[in-house]
Amino acid sequence: MKTTTRVAVIGGGVVGCSVLYHLTKLGWPDVMLIERSELTSGSTWHAAGGFHTLNGDTNMAALQGYTIRLYKELEEITGMSCGLHHVGGITLADNRDRFDMLLAERAKHRFMGLETEIVGPEEIAKIAPITNLDGIIGALYDPLDGHLDPSGTTHAYARAARMGGATIETHCMVRETNQRADGTWDIVTDKGTIHAEHVVNAGGLWAREVGAMAGVYFPLHPMEHQYIVTDDIPDIYERAAEHPHVMDPAGESYLRQEGRGLCIGFYEQTCRPWAVDGTPWSFGHELLPDDFDKIEHSIEFAYKRFPVLASAGVKSVIHGPFTFAPDGNPLVGPVPGLRNYWSACGVMAGFSQGGGVGLTLAQWMIEGEPERDVFAMDVARFGDWISPGYTLPKVTENYQKRFSVAYPNEELPAARPNRTTPMYDIFCGMGAVWGQQYGLEVANYFARDDEPAYETPSFRRSDAFAATGREVRGVRAGVGINEVQNFGKYRVTGPRARDWLDHVMAGRVPDPGRVGLTPMLSPKGRLIGDFTISCLSDSEFQLTASYGSQAYHLRWFRKHKQDGVTVENISDNRTGFQIAGPKSRAVLDACTRADVTGMRFLDVRRMTLGMTDCIVQRLSYTGDLGYEIYCDAMAQRHLWNTLWQAGQAHDMIPFGMRAMMSLRLDRFFGSWLSEFSPDYTAAETGLDRFVSFRKDADFIGRAAAEAERDTGTARKLAAFEVAAEDADVQGYEPIWLDGRVQGYCTSGGYSHHAQKSIALGFLPTERIAEGLAVEIEILGQMRPATLITTPLFDPDGARLRG
Ligand SMILES: Cc1cc2nc3c(=O)[nH]c(=O)nc-3n(C[C@H](O)[C@H](O)[C@H](O)COP(=O)(O)OP(=O)(O)OC[C@H]3O[C@@H](n4cnc5c(N)ncnc54)[C@H](O)[C@@H]3O)c2cc1C
């Protein structure tokens, strides 16, 4: 057996084999896969082999499209068959909301170049004649849908990898992964030890156990899953062409032709987690016992939707386990806190996603960063707050909601409340309606007695619209308060702190007492952070950024750590409030003896409010006069009492994230992972105004940013006023210009202050001009929109800076 290798991939399922192939494809031939049994010995051999592009996350959908197109390439390279059946597929809609979701998906596909189509009942009858159309409004047709041979495809990946130089060692069980001081790994197997520079955990069903060997908890859990293959059905085998796939979300089923019969699988509500205490090493090529009781209701429903099933006999039942992460997306990328250890697990749809996962990981390992924003599947999207107690209910919920309508404003209930601040019960008493971010409860709005205590999920303006409007008006007319608990916060200290920040951040590092805004760039000039830097002294800085990106940002900081600087994550220890609106200065003034009036926009000061020592900085994401006030978490309730009491004389109101996201639109402020993400560069989004080309520092991404400054960018972010009706832009709606799609939206919503529907989105740079008339497709309707450049609130910054 080979005993040294650049990369050791643990696990020979479809995902491990895809990673191995992509590593060779991108130029690393010295790679090795270690499989404890035969290839496909985990979930892979159970799979029904279906593949499809539909995914609510656009980048995930693109990677699924890549995976599906890859199979032809694999067949050509290897001369092996993947058993491809490109039969197309439809996803049915039996109610308005489900149809809205399909319309929104179709709209996204336009700029992604996917040829999906919305079809009505008549076309459905032609495409999938065995479908009972009672109650069906329409469907989304995807010509790329199909199925394949799971084993043949996995072996094709393996052969392609071998052809590229890779080695595969089967019947070789990994028992330990031990890191050496130089960051390389000893992989202890029952055939001897392999020394590898990098390790990839592609352990599938055993990924938790493989991770534990390195002391890492991977948040995934196996679920039981069952599909049935029927005996021959004349309505099927007498057809001239193979029957396409039919996804019936109402029945939580997927169906396709298998030989001369049908194959139907279910995502039943009465689902069952498997191997809660760990996957037994003894589990191999075996099935779980048939369990028709569990899917009784689903079968009944299927008989109504596809009457031919009722008289068909059962040929075989496949009942096996496969893993899910808490949100159903894969766990991919460098594992935070470990050097040279990579994740390729939690892949619940290996034949839709495996190719994209392999490509992404290989790019990350070899080129240093993936080509697109893959945060939706980044293993760092969960922090060290995650535990098996959280994962299990979330995975169960995810399985149950696999076919549910996913609403943009939906807050899922499982595993909540999990993490709360000292304000939780006080805000509950004030009517807070909670959302969840990175495990933390965050108030979306504060319902008064006549306002809904639960926001009904919707693609259109929700029933929280009026409450949100009331909060926005309260801020703009007086003063609003909310928490700053959901900001990621870091304390950067040490004699080299400024130098380090100058290197890691693209913007100017502010002088003591001042605050600066800065993008953080990857070497290729992509946006990997949007930070506020507060300089408390030359050796002490506070950084704030997205709360949900803590593990992602810390991973980057650790990768670029330097002697003489310490970076601490203080996101949950330092909390506090922000107050915003024209009366916020008066409220702050009433709480302290410090000089508030003398504080300029972007000043930061230490001051005592009541009994609490605070860091106060003058800026606000609302675009209004406002202050962020930080304190120790233990003092937060006292600080609240101080501010709230002082606020009473000024009609202070609490406001939540819904109002915040409306307020920011008034000044066209972008938000992280919508406008600002690794999909975009600073110049494309306008954040280049914060890049300091004059500073004497070789900051990461400088060369790429300079090149872009010289050449300009092909597209630019712009704002639009939309003639919307009851639905605003959410993100990824196509922008039509001159009769074709030339751009897409990144986010949007309703400006309650200006009483206008606003969208932010990209268009070709040469078309950006005030007053440009475009159309934006919202839920299948073309809405006229006009490009606007003047902020809707405080256009000259008089209030912000005054
Ligand atoms: C009933 C059923 C139907 C499904 N239908 C579909 C479908 O239609 N379409 C679709 O896309 N997906 C489907 N899936 C899901 C699909 O099977 C998985 O997404 C996919 O197989 C995951 O592949 P993997 O490589 O991540 O994991 P696995 O297939 O579990 O592979 C992990 C491998 O790692 C090896 N391994 C683990 N630990 C060690 C160790 N210590 N040393 C050495 N080797 C080790 C294991 O032996 C195993 O071979 C289905 C799953 C089930 C159960």
The ligand as an ORCA input file, in Angstrom:
! r2SCAN-3c Opt
* xyz 0 1
  C     -33.012      4.853      0.030
  C     -32.161      5.961     -0.479
  C     -32.477      6.575     -1.702
  C     -31.699      7.613     -2.180
  N     -31.987      8.174     -3.396
  C     -31.214      9.163     -3.891
  C     -31.471      9.720     -5.180
  O     -32.394      9.329     -5.876
  N     -30.643     10.706     -5.618
  C     -29.608     11.173     -4.877
  O     -28.897     12.082     -5.319
  N     -29.344     10.652     -3.650
  C     -30.115      9.677     -3.150
  N     -29.830      9.147     -1.912
  C     -28.759      9.758     -1.124
  C     -27.386      9.287     -1.589
  O     -27.330      7.915     -1.432
  C     -26.313      9.999     -0.774
  O     -26.433     11.386     -0.974
  C     -24.921      9.602     -1.197
  O     -24.812      8.237     -1.337
  C     -23.883     10.081     -0.184
  O     -22.636      9.622     -0.604
  P     -21.336      9.747      0.296
  O     -20.191      9.385     -0.561
  O     -21.336     11.071      0.960
  O     -21.528      8.718      1.504
  P     -21.551      7.140      1.566
  O     -22.176      6.536      0.383
  O     -22.144      6.791      2.894
  O     -20.032      6.742      1.527
  C     -19.156      6.835      2.610
  C     -18.079      5.795      2.430
  O     -17.081      5.992      3.406
  C     -16.590      4.754      3.824
  N     -15.995      4.932      5.141
  C     -16.581      5.445      6.244
  N     -15.738      5.420      7.287
  C     -14.582      4.899      6.843
  C     -13.354      4.607      7.460
  N     -13.157      4.834      8.770
  N     -12.380      4.058      6.728
  C     -12.554      3.826      5.409
  N     -13.732      4.068      4.772
  C     -14.722      4.586      5.485
  C     -17.835      3.883      3.835
  O     -17.549      2.524      3.789
  C     -18.580      4.379      2.619
  O     -18.304      3.624      1.472
  C     -30.593      8.084     -1.425
  C     -30.275      7.468     -0.206
  C     -31.042      6.417      0.262
  C     -30.679      5.783      1.564
*
